[in-house]
């Protein structure tokens, strides 16, 4: 039976490895509704922007700070995810931001080695009490640039980050030494699988050289007690209104019946996380 929340063994593995993959976290109908919504969402496509990877490729994404009332918001606010994240971070959480990563066939760019806290730290967040949940919309394989992680690297602390293309990348001198001592795991996933990962986990992905797209939706959460001490382009603590898991199908089906507009929450072609990092002298 598909888990409704992460169990104690999942939580233990998360804290030991810095990540855990929940297979079949969303059922085929749920992920099909998300897939269809994203592919047919002209506003999502229109407001997407690119991130050059420093290797000649470009990753396309759309980003939003507040989850909204549409199907994307239902995924970010559903009890299944939020209760799991609360168990990981041991307390109340709020939605920090979400994004749709669009690694299109043949042209989808790479992500350099990085930690999310490597740039969220710049936003006035004092502790690495954040986690991300990446939901596979398409199959994720080694050929189409699935997520790569270094298990246990979240225990190394925050690493300095510099700009690599348009992306914030971890100090490669240190990363090369880490790779001599710690293995890399390729996280192959099927649609509906979800990976929960620590904000200090080193991760990256290759370019998509296959003829298959790899789209994924990533929901990021911060502990309420870890409220930033200053304002930034991502929100300070905002109470998160949970919805029951049944809302995924209810809202998803309604979307295709009524086709309501729900794009006010989209950030218009701007993600400043990397841009606030100046290269080291």
C-alpha positions in Angstrom: 0.0 0.0 0.0 1.2 3.5 -0.8 2.5 5.4 2.3 0.5 8.4 3.4 3.5 9.9 5.2 7.1 8.9 5.7 7.5 6.3 8.5 10.2 6.2 11.2 12.6 4.2 9.1 12.3 6.7 6.3 13.0 9.6 8.7 16.0 7.8 10.2 17.4 7.2 6.7 16.8 10.8 5.8 18.9 12.0 8.7 21.6 9.5 8.0 21.9 9.9 4.3 20.5 13.4 3.8 17.7 12.1 1.6 15.1 9.4 1.2 13.1 8.3 -1.9 9.4 7.5 -1.3 8.4 5.1 -4.1 4.8 5.6 -5.4 4.2 8.5 -3.1 1.5 9.7 -5.5 -0.7 7.3 -7.4 -1.0 7.2 -11.2 -4.2 9.3 -11.4 -2.7 12.0 -9.1 0.5 12.3 -11.0 -1.3 12.2 -14.3 -3.4 15.2 -13.3 -0.2 17.1 -12.3 1.5 16.1 -15.6 -1.5 17.2 -17.7 -1.9 20.5 -15.8 1.8 21.4 -16.2 2.0 20.5 -20.0 -1.2 22.4 -20.8 -0.5 25.4 -18.6 0.4 28.2 -21.1 1.1 30.7 -18.3 3.5 28.3 -16.6 5.3 27.9 -20.0 5.2 31.6 -20.8 6.6 32.7 -17.5 9.4 30.0 -17.4 13.0 31.2 -17.6 16.3 29.6 -18.3 19.4 28.9 -16.2 22.6 28.5 -18.2 24.6 25.6 -16.7 28.1 26.8 -17.6 28.4 23.7 -19.9 26.5 25.1 -22.9 23.1 23.9 -21.8 20.1 25.6 -20.3 17.5 24.4 -17.7 14.0 25.8 -18.0 11.9 26.4 -14.8 9.0 28.3 -13.4 9.0 29.4 -9.7 6.5 30.6 -7.2 6.6 31.6 -3.6 3.0 30.9 -2.4 1.2 27.7 -3.2 -2.1 29.0 -4.3 -5.4 27.2 -4.7 -4.8 25.3 -7.9 -3.4 21.8 -8.4 0.2 22.9 -7.8 -0.9 24.3 -4.4 -2.8 21.1 -3.6 0.4 19.1 -4.0 2.5 21.5 -1.9 -0.2 21.8 0.8 -1.4 18.2 1.0 -1.3 16.5 4.3 0.8 13.6 2.9 3.8 15.9 2.2 3.4 18.4 4.9 3.1 15.9 7.8 6.2 14.1 6.4 8.2 17.3 6.3 7.0 18.2 9.8 8.3 14.8 11.0 11.7 15.5 9.3 12.1 19.0 10.7 10.4 18.2 14.0 7.8 21.0 14.1 5.7 23.4 12.2 6.8 24.2 8.6 5.8 26.7 6.0 6.1 26.8 2.2 9.3 28.5 1.2 8.8 28.2 -2.6 8.0 25.7 -5.3 9.2 25.3 -8.9 8.6 23.2 -12.0 11.9 22.0 -13.5 11.5 21.4 -17.2 14.4 19.3 -18.6 13.3 19.1 -22.2 14.4 16.3 -24.5 17.9 16.8 -26.1 18.3 20.3 -24.8 17.7 20.2 -21.1 20.7 21.6 -19.3 22.7 20.3 -16.3 22.7 21.5 -12.6 26.1 21.9 -11.1 27.0 20.5 -7.7 25.4 22.6 -5.1 23.6 22.7 -1.7 20.3 24.6 -1.5 21.4 26.2 1.7 24.5 27.4 -0.1 22.3 30.2 -1.4 19.3 30.2 1.0 21.8 31.1 3.7 22.1 34.5 2.0 18.4 35.1 2.5 18.8 35.5 6.3 18.1 31.9 7.3 20.2 31.1 10.3 19.9 27.3 10.5 19.7 24.6 7.8 16.2 23.6 8.9 14.8 23.3 5.3 13.9 20.4 3.2 12.8 19.9 -0.4 10.5 17.4 -2.0 11.1 16.6 -5.6 8.1 14.9 -7.3 8.8 13.0 -10.5 6.4 14.0 -13.2 8.3 12.0 -15.9 10.5 9.0 -15.4 14.0 10.1 -14.2 16.8 8.1 -15.6 20.6 8.4 -16.0 20.0 9.2 -19.7 17.6 12.1 -19.2 19.6 13.7 -16.3 18.2 12.3 -13.1 19.2 13.8 -9.7 22.6 12.7 -8.4 23.4 13.0 -4.7 26.3 12.4 -2.3 24.8 10.5 0.6 26.0 11.9 4.0 27.3 15.1 2.5 24.6 17.1 4.4 26.8 16.4 7.5 29.7 18.3 6.0 28.1 21.7 6.8 27.6 24.6 4.4 30.1 24.9 1.6 30.9 28.2 0.0 29.1 28.8 -3.3 30.1 30.7 -6.5 28.4 31.4 -9.7 28.7 28.8 -12.4 27.0 30.1 -15.5 23.7 31.3 -14.1 23.7 28.8 -11.3 25.1 28.8 -7.7 27.7 26.1 -7.5 29.6 24.7 -4.6 33.4 25.3 -4.3 34.7 22.7 -6.7 38.1 22.3 -5.0 36.2 21.1 -1.9 33.7 19.0 -4.0 36.6 17.2 -5.8 38.1 16.2 -2.5 34.6 15.1 -1.2 34.2 12.9 -4.3 37.4 11.1 -3.5 36.0 9.9 -0.2 32.2 9.7 -0.8 30.2 7.9 -3.5 27.7 9.4 -5.9 24.2 7.9 -6.2 22.0 8.3 -9.3 18.3 8.7 -8.1 16.3 7.0 -10.8 12.6 7.6 -10.2 9.2 6.7 -11.7 6.3 9.2 -12.1 4.7 9.6 -8.7 7.9 8.9 -6.7 9.2 11.7 -4.4 12.6 12.3 -3.0 12.9 14.3 0.3 16.3 15.9 0.7 18.2 18.0 3.2 19.2 21.6 2.2 22.9 20.8 2.8 22.9 17.6 0.6 25.2 18.0 -2.3 23.3 17.3 -5.5 23.5 17.8 -9.2 22.2 16.5 -12.5 23.5 15.9 -16.0 22.2 17.4 -19.2 19.3 15.6 -20.8 20.8 14.1 -24.0 17.9 11.6 -24.4 14.7 11.9 -26.5 12.6 11.8 -23.3 11.8 14.9 -21.2 12.3 15.0 -17.4 9.9 17.3 -15.7 9.7 17.5 -11.9 8.0 19.7 -9.3 10.0 20.7 -6.3 8.3 22.0 -3.1 10.6 23.6 -0.5 9.8 24.1 3.1 11.4 26.0 6.0 10.8 25.3 9.7 8.5 28.0 11.2 11.0 28.4 14.1 13.7 29.2 11.5 12.0 32.4 10.3 14.5 34.6 8.3 15.8 37.6 10.1 15.5 39.8 7.0 13.2 40.0 4.0 14.3 38.5 0.7 12.8 37.2 -2.6 11.5 34.2 -0.8 8.8 34.6 2.0 9.2 34.9 5.7 7.0 32.7 7.8 3.5 32.4 6.4 1.1 29.9 8.0 0.5 26.9 5.8 -3.1 25.9 5.2 -3.1 22.1 4.9 -5.5 20.3 2.6 -6.6 16.7 2.7 -4.9 14.3 0.3 -8.3 14.0 -1.6 -7.9 17.6 -2.7 -5.3 16.5 -5.3 -7.9 14.7 -7.4 -10.8 17.0 -6.6 -9.0 20.2 -7.6 -7.2 18.5 -10.5 -10.4 17.2 -12.1 -12.1 20.5 -11.5 -9.3 22.3 -13.3 -10.0 20.5 -16.5 -13.8 21.0 -16.1 -13.7 24.7 -15.4 -10.2 25.7 -16.5 -9.9 28.4 -13.8 -7.1 30.9 -13.9 -4.6 30.4 -11.1 -1.4 32.1 -12.2 -1.2 35.2 -10.0 1.3 33.4 -7.7 3.8 32.8 -10.5 7.1 34.7 -10.2 7.5 36.4 -13.5 10.9 35.2 -14.9 12.8 35.9 -11.8 14.7 33.7 -9.4 17.3 35.7 -7.5 18.9 32.9 -5.5 21.9 32.6 -7.7 22.2 36.2 -8.6 22.8 37.4 -5.1 26.0 35.4 -5.0 29.0 37.3 -6.2 32.0 35.3 -7.5 34.9 35.0 -5.0 37.8 37.3 -5.8 
